[in-house]
Amino acid sequence: AHKFYSSPHLEYNKGGAHFTICNFKGLILSLSECIKQLLTSYNNLKTEKDQLLTSYNNLTTEREQLLTSYNNLKTEKDQLLTSYNNLTTEREQLLTSYNNKVKERDQLQTRFEDMTKNRDNLQRKLQGNYFWYQVSSEKKSWEESRRDCLKKGSDLMIINSREEQFKKSLWIGLTDSETDGRWKWVDGTRMTTSYWNSGEPNGGRTENCGQIKVYDSQNSWNDETCSNKHFWICEKRISP
């Protein structure tokens, strides 16, 4: 006797080679449904891939925009740094210029105060006596300077007090040409009050004429070689 086995889909004879399809229609339907599901999954994956590609492209574009913004900001930062350095340099130059102007102002103020003091001293000197003074506009030797004063009825200036000092390099009427070391004024009187600078006179027989030299202190006399050329000052007493 033959024994048959059955399955949900097929029936077949165990001893024979012939198969009988019992549920072929159901199998086709199952495969069709499976294919539909696979196709749906494929389409979903394709859509997701496209979305991911779009997201990737968007991110790439955004990255490039951010990189451009970064480079622009870096360039702007470099420009600002250059401007800052230029302004710092300009500020330092202006500060140096300001300090120089302040120093120049202080020097001018000092000169003004000195000139005011000299003016006041001369005014005090002229309260009881009247004097005429003239400062040369050219330079000559001591002898030539004195001859110029004598032609004008005056002589090189005689200084008897600190108030008569000038802060200008000038020949004055002082010499030790007759006897070295014995300084006399051009009127023949001996020098009793002096305002030699520190270490002066020191020229011996080679420097026999007196000169006011420009120093910061009022002790500004210097013994000078008489043939050297300097400005000079003439002095003349005038009767009131």
Stockholm file with secondary structure:
# STOCKHOLM 1.0

chainA/1-240         AHKFYSSPHLEYNKGGAHFTICNFKGLILSLSECIKQLLTSYNNLKTEKDQLLTSYNNLTTEREQLLTSYNNLKTEKDQLLTSYNNLTTEREQLLTSYNNKVKERDQLQTRFEDMTKNRDNLQRKLQGNYFWYQVSSEKKSWEESRRDCLKKGSDLMIINSREEQFKKSLWIGLTDSETDGRWKWVDGTRMTTSYWNSGEPNGGRTENCGQIKVYDSQNSWNDETCSNKHFWICEKRISP
#=GR chainA/1-240 SS CCCEEECSSEEEETTSSCEEESSHHHHHHHHHHHHHHHHHHHHHHHHHHHHHHHHHHHHHHHHHHHHHHHHHHHHHHHHHHHHHHHHHHHHHHHHHHHHHHHHHHHHHHHHHHHHHHHHHHHHHHTTTSEEEEEECSSCBCHHHHHHHHHHTTCEECCCCSGGGCCSSCEEEEEECSSSTTCCEETTSCBCCSCCBCTTCSCCGGGCCEEEECCCSSSCCEEEECTTSCBCBEEEEEECC
#=GC SS_cons         CCCEEECSSEEEETTSSCEEESSHHHHHHHHHHHHHHHHHHHHHHHHHHHHHHHHHHHHHHHHHHHHHHHHHHHHHHHHHHHHHHHHHHHHHHHHHHHHHHHHHHHHHHHHHHHHHHHHHHHHHHTTTSEEEEEECSSCBCHHHHHHHHHHTTCEECCCCSGGGCCSSCEEEEEECSSSTTCCEETTSCBCCSCCBCTTCSCCGGGCCEEEECCCSSSCCEEEECTTSCBCBEEEEEECC
//
